[in-house]
Amino acid sequence: MFGGDRLSRLGHFSPQFPDAEALHKGLAHWNHARLAPTAPVDDWREDLDRERLMKRLEGEFIEAFRAHVASLVDKLPEDPEGFVAWFEALKDHGPGQWDPLFDWLEGEASLEDIKWFLTQEAAGEAGFDDLVAMTQVKIPDRAKLELARNYWDEMGRGNAHGMHGPMLERTTATLGLTPTIDTTLWQSLCLANTMTAFATTRRYVWHSIGALGVVELTAPTRVSCVDAGLKRVGVSPEARKYFALHAQIDIEHSKAWNAEALIPLVAEDPSRARFIAEGAVMRLICGEQCFDTYRAHLWAHTHPLVYAAE
């Protein structure tokens, strides 16, 4: 099977959502609507009915995905330090690491190629700051404090101009990008849907901590390539600031996350290690299938196939 379609048969399909593309676009639109601030409405009961349907679809997908990665997390170290060593090894040996797409973006891609890539990435961006904020609810104190420190950095330490989310939005605006759900590949939406499911569902809180932690662990090498590619094609330092910042700050974020969140959480309850590991591996696989699909588009200029459930 084409690498970008690794997850295409996971989940519950129906006439309304007959394939992976329909499922993940549906989930993405639902996530966008349900997380947006709004006012009370008279038809809130209909919203609850919709919520029940979509939460069921979300759960079916996540549970199928968990089964898909089960063999990859079968033999985890039981001690906290051993587990973190296993976790940190994902940087070199995890799914999707050192994908050739990023060397190409750094050294060969045109401005239009990079803009297409960033449009896909921006549309699939779930908002790291919000994911951290939702994940930290009621978790143990030491880990909660680390997530709070991470969140404060995401908030620009109180400086609006330094907030990471708006910083990325300024980049997309400067480059004239117009990301939308309906023009985004389902693989990118799948990544955002997975991260949102983890952060908004309390039974997946340890998965969310693993997924967020592995982003901090693995992102610096990729974003540094994107920053270098943007510089090569003449994009201004201000428009590249988001990528240049994360190429550096995420290195320290990862060290602190592993020491102050992962180690104490696993020390307190070793059963959490498997869920943290599942979340990390699932996040990396989501990235891997995005990279495969992006290459198929950018290098072969063909629209990736979408496989319906059989």
C-alpha positions, 0 to 999 in steps of 0.5 A: 500500500502507498505509504501515505495511505497507511491509516486509510482503512482505520475507523468506522465507515458508512454512507455518510463517511465512506472513506478516510478522506470523508471521515477526516474532513468530517472530524476536522469540521466538527473539531473546528466548530466544537472548539470555537467560542460561541453563544448559547443556542436553542438547538443545543440538543441537536448539537448533543446528537451530533456530538455523540455521533462524532465522538463515536467516530473519533473513538472508533478511529483512535481505538483502531489506530491503537490496535495498529501500533500495539506491536510497536510498544509491546516491550517497553522498559519498566523503569522511568529512566529506561522508558525515557531512553526508549522515548528519546530514541524515537528521534532517530529511529521513530516512524517518519524520521529523517524523511528526505522531504526536508532535505529537499525543502531546504536545498531544492524546493521552489517558493511555490513548493514550500508554500504548498507544503506550508498550506497543508501544514497550517491547515492541519495545525491543531494549535500546540498551545491549546493542546497543552492547555487541555491536556494539563487538566487535573494531571499530577503537579510536577508534570502540570508545572512543566506543561505550564512552563511550556504553555507560557513559552507558547504564550510568548511569556506574556508578550502578544507579539511573541505568541507562537500561534499568531507568529505562525499566522503572520507567516501564512499571511505574509506568504499569502497562504489560504489554508482550508479544511476542504482543500487539505489532504486528509493525511494532514487533517488526520494528524490534527484530528488525532492530536485533538482527540488525545487532548480533549478526551480524558481517557487519552490524556497520557497519549496526549502527553506522549504525542506532544512530547514527541513533537518537541523531541523531533520537530527541531531538525525539520523546522530548521530545514524549513527555515533554511529553505525559506531563507534560500528562496528569499523569505524575510527573517520576520516571516521565518521567525516561527521556524527559526524559533522552534528550531532552537527552543524545542530542544530545551522544551524536549529535555524539560518535558522528558525530565519533568513530565515523563519521568515522574508520571511513569515513576508514579504509575508504570502503566502510563508508559504504554499509553505515552508510548502509543501516543508518541508512535501514533503522532509519528506515524501521522507525520510519516504518512503526511510526508509520504503524501506530500512527496507524492504530490510535490515530486510526482505531481499526482493526486494521492489515492484515497482508499475506501473501506472494503 
